[in-house]
């Protein structure tokens, strides 16, 4: 081998050694980087584990805190929530069941029902309650009591208003309710009815010391009361003019004719009269017809509003307002006639109150004093005790009522 070839082989081997050394170095560097990456991954995994443990600890703390908040809210809800109370209101147009409980300042409705019995119309036509009507009253009352019991009602009152003061046999009405339910109804005097209505209507509508007038237009009578929530109701008047009885007495067509409406207005002017003598600057109205007006979008009753709604409800039967019960549709024109007279006498708009008689009774039941305060008007075997059979109860004072 020549020297040139020898040196060429040596140089080639050297280059190969350098290349192999470079490859080895690169692999070593890659291995070092891989080790570092694994170490970093291990550190990251450890950090994630620590973070997960921290999150679990915080989650446990949050769950514990939420449990404390839940328990506190539950205690607060129980503290702000009253007993489940109910009232069966036997009125001239309907019998209603309302079961509710007080939640702070508002009422939480638990359940209820309504049946149109038109007792006022029956008395106006027959002068008394026929046996089939009494049987129907007993069936409805018994069903309402069973419904109230099913709703876990703790305190229930059956109250009778104008129907217990109408016709020749109101005793038969009250006795049938007692026999059907096993409970004696409370026959409210007009003064008691007006006072309870004032509390139910004025709460949430008047300031605590604000003086106002509350008009309850029922099916068989109209109660007018004045006063304040703090000062009490100092004057009460009751007039035996109601929407159902007026419609039955004056309207012979459906819808009523213009002549019948004018006759009804003249009748109401003669029967419904009182002097407010500055008894407040706010007038509230409640009752079935008033709440129907609110459903029709009329919450403040002024002459123009009453005229507009009267035109609507006295249109042809095919144009009757949707969602309005046919019995309410028949009584509403008579109710509007009464609203017109009340607005004329008071000289101010009538604002439809959200509450009324039943809310006042529920408040007394919630305070667990209704049965004690009104025990004197429970119907007994020999008739109602106290002055409950008087058709008109008028107190002296700022409002005087006349039933002429």
C-alpha positions as CSV (number, residue, x, y, z in Angstrom):
1,X,0.0,0.0,0.0
2,X,1.3,3.4,-0.9
3,X,1.7,6.1,1.6
4,X,-1.0,8.1,-0.1
5,X,-3.5,5.3,0.2
6,X,-2.5,4.8,3.8
7,X,-3.1,8.4,4.8
8,X,-6.4,8.4,2.9
9,X,-7.6,5.4,4.9
10,X,-6.5,7.1,8.1
11,X,-8.3,10.3,7.3
12,X,-11.5,8.4,6.3
13,X,-11.4,6.5,9.6
14,X,-11.0,9.7,11.4
15,X,-13.9,11.3,9.7
16,X,-16.0,8.2,10.5
17,X,-14.9,8.4,14.1
18,X,-15.9,12.1,14.2
19,X,-19.2,11.3,12.6
20,X,-19.9,8.5,15.1
21,X,-18.9,10.8,17.9
22,X,-21.3,13.4,16.6
23,X,-24.1,10.9,16.4
24,X,-23.3,9.7,19.9
25,X,-23.3,13.3,21.1
26,X,-26.6,14.0,19.5
27,X,-28.2,10.9,21.0
28,X,-26.8,11.8,24.3
29,X,-28.1,15.3,24.1
30,X,-31.5,13.9,23.0
31,X,-31.4,11.6,25.9
32,X,-30.6,14.4,28.3
33,X,-33.4,16.5,26.8
34,X,-35.8,13.5,27.2
35,X,-34.7,13.1,30.8
36,X,-35.3,16.8,31.4
37,X,-38.7,16.6,29.7
38,X,-39.7,13.6,31.8
39,X,-38.5,15.5,34.9
40,X,-40.6,18.5,33.8
41,X,-43.6,16.3,33.1
42,X,-43.2,14.7,36.5
43,X,-43.0,18.1,38.1
44,X,-46.1,19.3,36.1
45,X,-47.9,16.1,37.2
46,X,-47.1,16.8,40.8
47,X,-48.3,20.4,40.4
48,X,-51.5,19.1,38.8
49,X,-52.0,16.7,41.7
50,X,-51.4,19.5,44.2
51,X,-53.8,21.7,42.3
52,X,-56.4,19.0,42.2
53,X,-56.1,18.4,45.9
54,X,-56.5,22.1,46.5
55,X,-59.6,22.2,44.3
56,X,-61.0,19.3,46.1
57,X,-60.4,21.0,49.5
58,X,-62.1,24.2,48.1
59,X,-65.0,22.2,46.7
60,X,-65.5,20.6,50.1
61,X,-65.4,24.0,51.7
62,X,-67.9,25.4,49.1
63,X,-70.2,22.4,49.6
64,X,-70.1,23.0,53.4
65,X,-70.8,26.7,52.9
66,X,-73.7,26.0,50.5
67,X,-75.1,23.6,53.0
68,X,-75.0,26.3,55.7
69,X,-76.6,28.8,53.3
70,X,-79.3,26.3,52.4
71,X,-80.0,25.6,56.1
72,X,-80.1,29.3,56.8
73,X,-82.5,30.0,53.9
74,X,-84.7,27.1,55.1
75,X,-84.9,28.5,58.6
76,X,-85.6,32.0,57.2
77,X,-88.3,30.6,54.9
78,X,-90.0,28.8,57.8
79,X,-89.7,31.8,60.0
80,X,-91.2,34.1,57.3
81,X,-94.0,31.6,56.4
82,X,-97.2,31.3,58.3
83,X,-99.6,28.4,58.9
84,X,-101.7,27.0,56.0
85,X,-105.1,28.7,56.4
86,X,-108.2,28.6,54.3
87,X,-111.6,30.3,53.9
88,X,-114.8,29.1,52.2
89,X,-116.6,32.3,51.2
90,X,-120.3,31.7,50.5
91,X,-121.3,34.8,48.5
92,X,-124.3,35.8,46.4
93,X,-122.7,34.8,43.1
94,X,-120.1,32.2,43.9
95,X,-118.8,29.9,46.6
96,X,-115.0,30.2,46.7
97,X,-112.3,28.2,48.5
98,X,-109.0,29.9,49.1
99,X,-106.1,28.1,50.9
100,X,-102.9,30.0,51.4
101,X,-100.0,30.8,53.7
102,X,-98.3,34.1,54.5
103,X,-94.8,34.5,53.2
104,X,-93.4,37.6,54.7
105,X,-95.8,40.4,53.5
106,X,-97.3,38.4,50.6
107,X,-99.7,35.4,50.4
108,X,-98.5,32.2,48.8
109,X,-101.5,30.4,47.2
110,X,-101.6,26.7,48.1
111,X,-104.9,25.9,46.3
112,X,-108.5,26.8,45.8
113,X,-111.6,26.5,43.8
114,X,-114.7,28.4,42.7
115,X,-118.3,27.4,41.8
116,X,-121.0,29.8,40.5
117,X,-124.1,29.2,42.6
118,X,-125.9,32.5,42.0
119,X,-127.7,32.4,45.4
120,X,-128.7,36.0,45.1
121,X,-130.4,35.4,41.8
122,X,-132.3,32.4,43.3
123,X,-133.6,34.5,46.2
124,X,-134.5,37.3,43.9
125,X,-136.5,35.0,41.7
126,X,-138.0,32.6,44.3
127,X,-137.9,34.7,47.5
128,X,-136.3,31.7,49.2
129,X,-133.7,28.9,48.7
130,X,-135.2,25.9,46.9
131,X,-134.3,22.4,48.1
132,X,-132.3,21.6,45.0
133,X,-130.2,24.8,45.5
134,X,-129.6,23.9,49.2
135,X,-128.5,20.4,48.2
136,X,-126.0,21.8,45.7
137,X,-124.7,24.2,48.3
138,X,-124.1,21.3,50.7
139,X,-122.3,19.2,48.0
140,X,-120.0,22.1,47.0
141,X,-119.2,23.0,50.6
142,X,-118.4,19.3,51.5
143,X,-116.1,19.0,48.5
144,X,-114.4,22.3,49.4
145,X,-113.7,21.1,53.0
146,X,-112.3,17.8,51.7
147,X,-110.0,19.8,49.3
148,X,-108.8,22.0,52.1
149,X,-108.1,19.0,54.3
150,X,-106.1,17.4,51.4
151,X,-104.0,20.6,51.2
152,X,-103.1,20.3,54.9
153,X,-105.1,23.4,55.9
154,X,-104.5,24.0,59.6
155,X,-107.3,26.6,60.2
156,X,-110.4,26.8,58.0
157,X,-113.3,29.2,58.3
158,X,-116.6,28.9,56.4
159,X,-118.1,32.4,56.2
160,X,-121.5,33.4,54.8
161,X,-122.1,37.0,53.8
162,X,-125.2,38.5,52.1
163,X,-126.8,35.0,51.3
164,X,-127.3,34.5,55.1
165,X,-129.3,37.7,55.3
166,X,-131.6,37.2,52.3
167,X,-134.8,35.4,51.6
168,X,-137.3,33.7,53.9
169,X,-135.2,30.7,54.8
170,X,-131.6,31.7,55.3
171,X,-131.5,29.4,58.3
172,X,-132.0,26.4,55.9
173,X,-128.9,27.5,54.0
174,X,-126.7,27.7,57.0
175,X,-128.1,24.4,58.5
176,X,-127.4,22.6,55.2
177,X,-123.8,23.8,55.2
178,X,-123.4,22.6,58.8
179,X,-124.9,19.2,58.0
180,X,-122.8,18.7,54.9
181,X,-119.5,19.7,56.4
182,X,-119.7,19.0,60.1
183,X,-118.6,22.6,60.6
184,X,-120.7,25.6,61.6
185,X,-120.4,28.5,59.3
186,X,-119.7,32.1,60.5
187,X,-122.5,34.5,59.5
188,X,-120.8,37.9,59.2
189,X,-122.6,41.1,60.0
190,X,-122.4,43.8,57.4
191,X,-120.1,45.7,59.7
192,X,-117.8,42.7,60.1
193,X,-117.8,42.0,56.4
194,X,-116.9,45.6,55.6
195,X,-114.1,45.7,58.2
196,X,-112.5,42.5,57.0
197,X,-112.8,43.7,53.4
198,X,-111.1,47.0,54.3
199,X,-108.1,45.1,55.8
200,X,-107.8,42.7,52.9
201,X,-108.2,45.5,50.2
202,X,-106.1,48.2,51.9
203,X,-103.1,46.0,52.7
204,X,-100.5,46.7,50.1
205,X,-102.6,49.4,48.5
206,X,-102.6,52.1,51.2
207,X,-99.9,53.4,53.5
208,X,-100.1,52.3,57.1
209,X,-101.5,55.6,58.2
210,X,-103.2,56.6,54.9
211,X,-106.9,57.2,55.2
212,X,-109.0,55.7,52.4
213,X,-112.4,54.4,51.4
214,X,-113.0,50.8,50.4
215,X,-116.1,49.7,48.5
216,X,-116.9,46.0,48.2
217,X,-119.5,45.4,45.4
218,X,-120.7,41.9,46.0
219,X,-123.5,39.9,44.4
220,X,-126.1,40.7,47.0
221,X,-124.9,43.9,48.8
222,X,-122.4,46.7,48.7
223,X,-120.3,47.5,51.8
224,X,-118.5,50.8,52.2
225,X,-115.8,51.3,54.9
226,X,-113.4,54.1,55.7
227,X,-110.3,54.4,57.9
228,X,-106.7,53.3,57.9
229,X,-104.7,50.2,58.7
230,X,-103.2,51.8,61.8
231,X,-106.3,53.7,63.0
232,X,-108.8,51.0,62.2
233,X,-112.1,51.3,60.4
234,X,-114.1,53.8,62.3
235,X,-117.2,54.0,60.1
236,X,-119.0,51.2,58.2
237,X,-122.1,51.2,55.9
238,X,-123.9,48.4,54.1
239,X,-126.5,48.7,51.4
240,X,-128.5,45.8,50.1
241,X,-127.7,46.5,46.4
242,X,-125.4,44.0,44.7
243,X,-124.5,43.1,41.1
244,X,-126.3,39.8,40.9
245,X,-129.5,40.9,42.6
246,X,-129.6,44.1,40.6
247,X,-129.1,42.2,37.3
248,X,-131.8,39.7,38.2
249,X,-134.2,42.4,39.3
250,X,-133.7,44.9,36.5
251,X,-132.4,43.0,33.4
252,X,-134.8,40.9,31.4
253,X,-132.6,40.7,28.2
254,X,-129.1,39.5,27.6
255,X,-127.4,41.9,27.0
256,X,-129.6,44.4,28.8
257,X,-131.3,47.1,26.8
258,X,-130.5,50.8,27.1
259,X,-133.8,51.3,28.8
260,X,-133.1,48.6,31.3
261,X,-129.7,50.2,32.1
262,X,-131.3,53.5,32.7
263,X,-133.9,52.0,35.0
264,X,-131.1,50.2,36.9
265,X,-129.2,53.5,37.3
266,X,-132.4,55.2,38.6
267,X,-132.9,52.3,41.1
268,X,-129.3,52.5,42.3
269,X,-129.5,56.3,42.8
270,X,-132.5,55.8,45.1
271,X,-131.0,52.9,47.0
272,X,-127.3,53.7,47.2
273,X,-126.5,57.0,49.0
274,X,-123.9,58.0,51.5
275,X,-121.8,61.0,52.6
276,X,-118.1,60.6,52.8
277,X,-117.3,64.0,54.5
278,X,-113.6,64.0,53.6
279,X,-112.9,60.4,54.4
280,X,-109.6,60.2,52.5
281,X,-108.4,60.9,49.0
282,X,-108.1,57.3,47.9
283,X,-111.0,55.1,46.9
284,X,-110.5,51.3,46.4
285,X,-113.1,48.9,45.0
286,X,-113.1,45.1,45.3
287,X,-115.4,42.2,44.7
288,X,-116.0,39.8,41.7
289,X,-117.1,42.5,39.2
290,X,-114.2,44.7,40.2
291,X,-111.6,42.0,39.6
292,X,-113.3,41.1,36.3
293,X,-112.8,44.8,35.3
294,X,-109.1,44.5,36.1
295,X,-108.9,41.4,33.9
296,X,-110.4,43.4,31.1
297,X,-107.6,46.0,31.6
298,X,-109.5,48.5,33.6
299,X,-107.7,48.9,37.0
300,X,-108.7,52.5,37.5
301,X,-112.4,53.1,37.1
302,X,-113.4,56.6,35.8
303,X,-116.5,57.6,33.8
304,X,-114.8,57.2,30.4
305,X,-113.4,53.7,31.4
306,X,-116.8,52.6,32.7
307,X,-118.5,53.8,29.5
308,X,-116.0,51.9,27.3
309,X,-116.3,48.6,29.2
310,X,-120.1,48.9,29.4
311,X,-120.2,49.2,25.6
312,X,-118.0,46.1,25.3
313,X,-120.0,43.9,27.7
314,X,-123.4,44.9,26.4
315,X,-122.5,44.1,22.8
316,X,-124.1,41.1,21.1
317,X,-123.5,37.8,22.9
318,X,-121.2,36.7,20.0
319,X,-118.8,39.4,21.0
320,X,-118.6,38.5,24.7
321,X,-115.2,38.9,26.3
322,X,-113.2,35.7,26.1
323,X,-112.3,34.0,29.3
324,X,-115.3,35.6,31.2
325,X,-117.7,33.2,32.8
326,X,-121.3,33.6,31.5
327,X,-122.7,34.3,34.9
328,X,-120.1,37.0,35.5
329,X,-120.9,38.5,32.0
330,X,-124.6,38.8,33.0
331,X,-123.8,40.5,36.3
332,X,-121.0,42.8,35.1
333,X,-123.3,45.5,33.5
334,X,-125.1,45.8,36.9
335,X,-121.7,46.0,38.6
336,X,-120.7,48.8,36.3
337,X,-123.9,50.7,37.1
338,X,-123.0,50.4,40.8
339,X,-119.4,51.6,40.1
340,X,-120.8,54.6,38.2
341,X,-122.9,55.5,41.3
342,X,-119.9,55.0,43.7
343,X,-117.7,57.1,41.5
344,X,-120.3,59.8,41.4
345,X,-120.8,59.8,45.2
346,X,-117.0,59.7,46.0
347,X,-116.0,62.2,43.4
348,X,-112.8,60.4,42.6
349,X,-111.6,57.4,40.5
350,X,-112.0,53.9,41.9
351,X,-108.8,51.8,42.0
352,X,-109.4,48.1,41.8
353,X,-107.7,46.5,44.9
354,X,-105.9,43.2,44.5
355,X,-107.3,41.9,47.8
356,X,-110.6,41.8,49.5
357,X,-112.8,40.0,52.1
358,X,-111.0,36.6,51.8
359,X,-107.6,38.2,52.3
360,X,-108.9,39.9,55.4
361,X,-110.2,36.6,56.8
362,X,-106.9,34.9,55.9
363,X,-105.0,37.5,57.9
364,X,-107.2,36.9,60.9
365,X,-106.8,33.2,60.6
366,X,-103.0,33.5,60.2
367,X,-103.0,35.5,63.5
368,X,-105.1,32.7,65.0
369,X,-107.7,35.1,66.2
370,X,-110.6,34.8,63.8
371,X,-112.4,32.0,65.6
372,X,-112.2,34.0,68.9
373,X,-113.1,37.4,67.5
374,X,-116.0,36.1,65.4
375,X,-117.3,33.4,67.6
376,X,-120.4,35.4,68.4
377,X,-121.6,35.0,64.8
378,X,-121.4,31.2,64.5
379,X,-124.7,29.7,63.4
380,X,-126.2,27.5,66.0
381,X,-129.1,25.2,66.2
382,X,-131.5,28.0,67.1
383,X,-130.2,30.5,64.7
384,X,-127.3,33.0,64.6
385,X,-126.2,34.7,67.8
386,X,-125.7,38.4,67.9
387,X,-127.0,41.0,65.5
388,X,-126.0,39.1,62.3
389,X,-129.6,38.9,60.9
390,X,-129.9,42.7,60.6
391,X,-130.0,43.5,56.9
392,X,-128.3,46.9,57.2
393,X,-125.7,47.8,59.9
394,X,-124.9,51.5,59.9
395,X,-122.6,53.2,62.3
396,X,-122.6,56.9,63.0
397,X,-119.7,59.0,61.8
398,X,-118.1,60.2,58.6
399,X,-120.0,57.8,56.4
400,X,-123.7,57.3,56.7
401,X,-125.5,54.8,54.5
402,X,-129.1,54.8,53.5
403,X,-131.2,51.9,52.1
404,X,-134.3,53.6,50.9
